Amino acid sequence: MSRKYKFHNKSALYFVSFATVNWMEVFTRQVYFNVLAESVDFCRSKKGMELYAYCFMPSHVHLLFRSSNEQPMELLRDFKKHTAKKLIEAIQNNPQESRKELLLWLFERAGKKKGNVSKYQFWQHNNQPIELWSEKVIKQKIDYIHKNPVALGFVTSPIDWKYSSARNFQDDHTVLQIDETGFLA
């Protein structure tokens, strides 16, 4: 893996994107979005996550965050491990999930290809953390995060995507709370 995709500065602000294995569109049901939101809330209250922007897409997640206890790699690892476990359970226990067998089979198949996975692999292993070093770059990444649902044709305006901090920037904090820095408006 390239050096540019590692957490070098432990106190820095980072942009990360990570996807489900095979880019499976898992996040198509409210229950799965809830798992992501609850996990972010937990990480914010118990793990030192400072969250400045986010977007949950059907197959991937974008976060702009900082670890207040200077452990960004560990924070992201724990988030992905926890959400993977909870999402697999949610899929297994969802009587309305018509894709249950297919999803579980794909996650199990992906897990068999990795020596460090016990049964299921939910997330791809790469995170591609990018350290953000200036106000201009931070604003570019926030703009990218917020415009992702528009670029993919899901909505015509960023604030129309329910699982995006674009709504927070319009004073709508109904899904998740985010941290404020003053210049991120």
N, C-alpha and C positions, 0 to 999 in steps of 0.2 A: 504494500500500500504506500502511496506517495506521502511524503512528509507533510505536504500541505493539507492533508486530511487527518490531522491529529490535534488533540487538545494540548497545545504547547504552553499557553499562558493560562494557568488555572483560575485566575480571577477575571478573565476577559468575558466579554459578551460574545455569544456564538449563535450562528445560524446553522441549523441542522435540518436535514430531510432524511426520512427513512421510509421504506416501503414494505408492504407485505411480500412474502415470497411469491414469485411469479406475478407480481403486481396484481394479485387477486383483489377484486373489488368487494371487500368484506364489509366495509362501512356503508351499508345500504339500509340498515335498520337502526331505529332509535336506541335499542338496547346496547348496541356495540359502540355508538357514539358516547353513550352514558359511561361506559367503562373507561374510555379515554378521558373524558371530562373529570370523572371521579379520581382517576389516577393522577392527573395534573393537580387537582385540588390537594390530594394527599402529599404530593411532592412539594407543593408550595408551603403547606403547613408543617410538614415533618422532616423534609429532606433538604431544605434550603434553596429550593428553586425560585428564582426570580423570573417571571414570565412577562415578556414585553410584546410579543406578537405570536399568533398561532393560526394554523388552518388545518382542519382535519378533512381530508379528501377521501373518496371511496377506497383508494388503494394505498394512500401514503399520508404522511404527517409532516408539517413544517413547523418548526419552533424557533423563536428567537429568545434565548434565555441566558442566564448567568447562574452559576452555583455560588451562593453566598458563603458556603464553607469550602470553596475552592476545590471541589471534587466533581467537575463537569462530566468526566468520563464515567465515574462511578454512578452519578446521578442518572445519566442517560441509560446506562446498563441496567440499573435497578428498575427504571421506568419501563423499559422494553421487556424485561423479564417478567415483571408483575403484570403488565397489560397482556402479554402473550398468554400467561396462565389463565387470567380472568376471561379473556376473549375466547379461548378454547372451551372453557367451562360454559360460557354463555352460548356458544354455538351448540355444544352438546346438549344443553338443557332447554333449547329454544324449540318448542313444538311447531312454531310457524316457519322454521328455517327449512325451506325446500331444497337448499343446496348443502345440507348438513353432511351427507356422506361424501360428496365431492370435495368439499372444503377440508374435512378431516383427513381424507385420503391424500390430498395434495400436501397438507402440512406434515403428515406422517412420512410421505415420500421424500419431502425436502429434508426432514430430520434424519432420515437414514443416510443421506449423503454427507452429513456432517458428523465428525467424531465427537464433538462436544455437545451434542443435543441428545437428550435421553429418549424422547419419543416424537414430539411435534416441534417443528420449526415454524413459527408464525411470521417473524420479521426477517428481512434480509439482514445480514450482519453489518453491512457498511452503513455509516451515518453521515459521512462527508461533512464533518464540522468545519465551518469557515469562521475564523476569528474576525470580528468586526472592529475596525480600528478608527473609523471616523464617522462623524454625524452624517455625511453624505452617503457612505456605504450602508449605514444602518437604515437610513430612509429608503435606499434602493431595495434592500432586502424586505423591508416592511411592505413596500409597494408590490414587490414580486409575490410575497405571501398572499396579500389581499386580492391581487388580480388573478391568482391561479384558478379559482372557480370560474371566472369570466373567460379566461383564455381557453379553458376546456369546454366551454359552452353550457355550463350548468345554470348560470345566472347571467343577467345583463349588467348588474351592478354588484360590486364587492359586498355591500352591506346586506344584500339579499341572501348570501350564503350563511346559514344559521351557525355553522361551526367555524367561525373566523373572527379574529379580533378586529376586523374592519367594523364590526358592530360596536365593539368596545370604544373605538375611536369616535363613535357617534353617541356615546353615553348609554349604550345598551349592554349591561353586564349580566344578562339573564342566563347565559350559558357558562361562562367562566369569568373570573376576575383576572385582570392583568395588572402588572406593576407599572407605575408611571415614572418617567425620568425627566419630564419637562420639555425636552426638545424633540420627542418622538411624535408630536402631533401632526 
